[in-house]
Amino acid sequence: MPINRIIVGCMLLASSLVANAFDTVRVSDNIYALIGDLGQRSPANLGHNMTSGFIVADEGVVVIDTGGSRANAEAIHAAIRKVTAKKIIYAINTGGQDHRWFGNDYFRRQGAKIVAADSTAKDMRDRGAEQVERIKPLLGDKFASTQLVYPDTTFAQRMTLPFKGITIELIHTGGAHTPGDLLVWLPQSSVVFAGDTVFAERLLGILPDSAGRWIKSLEYLRDTLQPRIVVPGHGRVTDMQQALRDSHDYLVFLRSAVTKRFADGAFDPVEASQNLDQSRFSYLKNYEDLGLRSRNALAVAEEAFKSPQK
């Protein structure tokens, strides 16, 4: 189903406060996406260069990803208040990258319980300080008062939030872009908040040793959950067809290309990854970044070199 049909009838709720940071889109009954910039973090977007969201249940609100700064978290809360006055009960971190959790301090102060997978919390602790040093210069004074706060509750593979009338399942399938990436699944609506498991409209950023797990997580999403609507970690609300085309197909393409290079005699990952024709994906945002494309190919080649069957 084309993306324009997926979001027909969605209600745009952008306000002047958050217009430069993200747009608020109604996905389904009581389910909302906060759609941010496809480019880099900046003072204008408050670190919200991603897609997050929230769910309004009878008992209160569940926030999906808390933003890239305290200012971002405040803007998210302002957007929620335009929809409902209900209290925020949970904040889910779908991954360990900055914009998924740097607003945790703010939402905990609002009374929310912070929830993530075990591996998400580990990734936060392992990389949190480094991420702060990298993000501060990008956001400038918009990063002020941001404090790192880790999850209150973690789980290994699955957790269901205790709500009446709506099922909210948290599923860690082994990671994707980062080790702790997880899915938020709403089976009654057939909606999934995919976090960084799905990039739509934007070229992936592939980290070392991530391609194999990422492909497996996307195939779980395709074969097991089979969602009707996908809220990606980057990009607009979409369907599974586009999610696979923009994320899964790119990973499989790179893996196949470097594997063939090795079979043809490439000596090492550098040789196997050089000058790959990735123009099939030139429609994606950030494709013009040659450095990004080269790093992606090298990361996949290094993983294939170390573990061909992974």
C-alpha positions, 0 to 999 in steps of 0.5 A, spaced: 500 500 500 503 506 498 505 511 503 499 516 501 494 511 502 497 509 509 496 516 512 490 518 508 485 521 514 491 522 518 491 529 522 496 534 522 497 537 529 504 541 528 504 547 533 508 554 532 512 551 538 515 545 535 514 546 528 521 546 527 523 540 531 517 535 528 510 534 526 505 531 530 501 526 525 495 521 528 496 514 525 490 511 528 485 511 534 490 514 540 496 513 536 501 518 534 507 519 530 512 525 531 516 526 525 522 529 525 528 531 520 531 526 516 538 530 516 543 532 522 541 534 529 541 541 530 539 547 534 532 548 530 530 541 531 532 540 538 536 533 536 529 530 534 532 528 527 528 522 527 521 519 528 518 517 535 511 518 538 506 516 543 500 512 545 494 515 549 491 509 553 485 510 558 490 510 564 495 515 561 500 516 555 505 512 553 511 516 550 515 512 544 522 515 545 524 521 549 528 525 544 535 528 543 535 533 549 531 536 555 528 541 550 526 536 545 523 532 551 519 539 553 517 540 546 514 532 545 510 533 552 507 540 549 505 536 543 502 531 547 498 536 551 495 538 545 492 532 544 490 530 551 491 532 558 492 525 561 498 523 565 504 520 562 505 513 565 511 510 561 516 512 556 519 507 552 526 507 549 526 503 543 534 504 542 541 506 545 542 512 540 541 519 543 535 521 540 531 515 543 533 517 550 536 523 552 529 526 554 529 521 559 530 525 565 525 530 563 519 525 563 521 521 569 520 528 573 513 528 570 512 521 573 513 516 567 517 509 568 522 509 563 522 502 560 527 499 555 531 492 553 536 489 557 541 490 551 538 497 550 540 499 557 547 496 556 548 500 550 546 507 553 551 506 559 557 504 554 556 509 549 552 515 553 558 519 555 561 519 548 554 521 545 554 527 549 560 529 547 558 528 540 551 531 540 553 538 545 556 541 539 551 540 534 545 543 539 549 548 542 545 551 548 539 547 546 542 541 549 542 545 556 540 542 562 540 535 559 542 529 564 543 522 562 537 518 566 537 510 565 531 506 564 527 504 571 525 497 568 528 492 563 527 486 560 530 481 556 526 479 550 519 481 551 514 485 555 507 487 555 505 493 558 499 492 563 493 496 560 486 495 559 483 495 552 490 496 548 495 491 548 502 494 547 508 489 546 515 491 547 519 486 543 527 485 542 529 481 536 536 481 537 538 489 535 538 492 528 542 499 527 544 498 535 544 492 539 538 495 543 533 496 538 526 494 539 519 494 537 513 496 540 507 492 537 500 494 537 496 488 535 489 490 535 491 496 530 496 492 527 501 498 528 508 497 529 513 503 532 519 500 529 525 505 532 531 504 528 529 497 525 526 501 520 529 507 516 524 510 511 526 515 505 533 516 508 539 512 507 541 507 513 547 508 517 550 501 518 555 500 524 560 495 525 557 488 526 550 490 525 548 488 518 546 481 520 542 482 526 539 488 522 536 483 517 534 478 521 530 483 525 527 486 519 525 479 517 522 478 523 518 484 522 516 482 515 514 474 517 512 474 524 508 481 526 506 483 519 504 490 521 499 494 517 502 500 519 509 502 520 512 508 524 519 508 522 525 510 526 526 515 521 521 518 516 514 518 515 509 513 517 509 508 512 507 500 510 511 494 510 513 494 503 517 501 503 520 499 510 523 493 506 525 497 500 528 502 504 532 498 509 532 491 508 533 491 501 539 496 502 542 491 507 541 485 503 544 488 497 550 490 500 551 483 503 550 480 497 555 485 493 561 484 498 560 477 498 561 476 491 567 480 491 570 476 496 568 470 492 571 473 486 578 474 490 577 480 494 583 480 499 580 484 504 574 488 506 577 494 503 578 491 497 571 488 497 567 494 499 570 499 494 566 503 488 560 499 489 554 501 485 549 503 490 545 508 485 539 503 486 538 507 492 539 514 490 532 516 491 534 516 499 535 522 503 543 522 504 545 518 498 549 524 496 554 523 502 559 518 499 563 518 505 556 515 508 555 510 503 563 508 503 562 507 511 556 502 510 559 498 505 566 497 509 562 495 515 558 490 511 564 487 508 568 487 515 562 483 518 562 478 512 569 477 512 569 475 519 563 471 519 561 469 512 555 465 515 552 470 520 
